[in-house]
Amino acid sequence: MSLPASDGSTRVYTVKAPVSAFNAKYRMIFPNSWPVVNRRVHEILRHEQPDLLDVCDKYSLHYVAGLLRRGWLAGVRRPVLIATSCERMDENMAYYLSGSALGRRFCGWYLKWNYFGYFDHHITVSAHTAEELHEAARGHVRRRGVWVKSMGVDGARFSRALRTPEARLNLLRRADANALSRVIVYSGRLVPEKNLPLLLDTFAVLTRRSVWDCRLVMAGDGILREALEAECRRRFRGAVTFLGHVGPEELSLLLANSDVFLHPNPREPYGIAPLEAMASGLPLVCCDSGGVLSYANGTNAWLSPAVASAMASAVESVFADVPLRELRLEAALKTAGSLDWTLVAAGFRKLYEDFVAGAAAGAAFETTPGDWLGVEAAVGRAER
């Protein structure tokens, strides 16, 4: 069905998809569903006749770009074909299936032959997510570019100004805390790829050696929630509060009135939740690797190796030096302001317009030349 926006400028279509076998909270279109799905997608494309098609998916709908390139969708003119990559396939494979060398080789083969070549251009959200596209881009006959474009934050919604005595008191009540408690918050999906065992291990170190009463508040839902709640009841005896999925208004109040945002994923593709914390004036403690380094650094956040004791020390250092904390928070607010969604969206729109006009420039990297077998030319090997 289609749902026009109030001003008629946007239309949203839905396509039925089965539950994923790897995560019941996700949906995935498997090859056996393609005939039915393809008819629906074909119908949508025939109606819309897009100038540009951006597919943010490596597993279900990327094949549509291949059909369009071949001219196999009758009645649909050939749009500019864009792939936006918001995660890494090799990391998803490691979390859900296998992190073996064979699994990594399969990902490399898949990305090069069953993904990369279907599109005219590629966009990815961070240098971290771009790494696997470097390999996929090697040895292609056709020249393609890869652009690295940051995601954004809603600066009108997330604000330090939302920290008030009343909102703080409400949060302390929900966390069964007191006025001297330190409230640590995590916001995100409760899924394997978020590396949540490190979050709990870090909190365990803090509760064992900290002079403060520490409370952990977790906002989000996912397939690990039941197991995490059981573990927290066993290990922390009421010191951890699970809020489940929260709406944007409640989330903005939570972030503005907490004391530290703890992000445990060293392989985060980008990390909008940590950026929302920065926009809220909340100190960010995160790992010193992954896509979060697109915006987080030693001047606006507290970076740590992905080790529980080190991350606990980083949390403790947030409170140890108040002047330094304020300097970093001011820098964080400036960083978040530079990545406001209004600016980021305008940048994406300009890039899309350039793609359609055939005038896009500034790619982070391009394919290296090769033959139809994907063998990289000598000049390409030398450049690598």
Secondary structure, 3 states (H helix, E strand, C coil): CEEECCCCCCEEECCCCCECCCCCCCECCCHHHHHHHHHHHHHHHHHHCCCEEEECCCCCCCHHHHHHHHCCCCCCCCCEEEEEECCCHHHHHHHHCCCCHHHHHHHHHHHHHHCHHHCCEEEECCHHHHHHHHHHCCCECCCCEEEECCCCECCCCCCHHHCCHHHHHHHHHHCCCCCCCEEEEEECCCCHHHCHHHHHHHHHHHHHHCCCCEEEEEECCCCCHHHHHHHHHHHHCCCEEEEECCCHHHHHHHHHCCCEEEECCCCCCCCHHHHHHHHCCCCEEEECCCHHHHCCCCCCCEEECCCHHHHHHHHHHHHHCHHHHHHHHHHHHHHHHHCEHHHHHHHHHHHHHHHHHCCCCCCCEECCEECCCCCECHHHHHHC
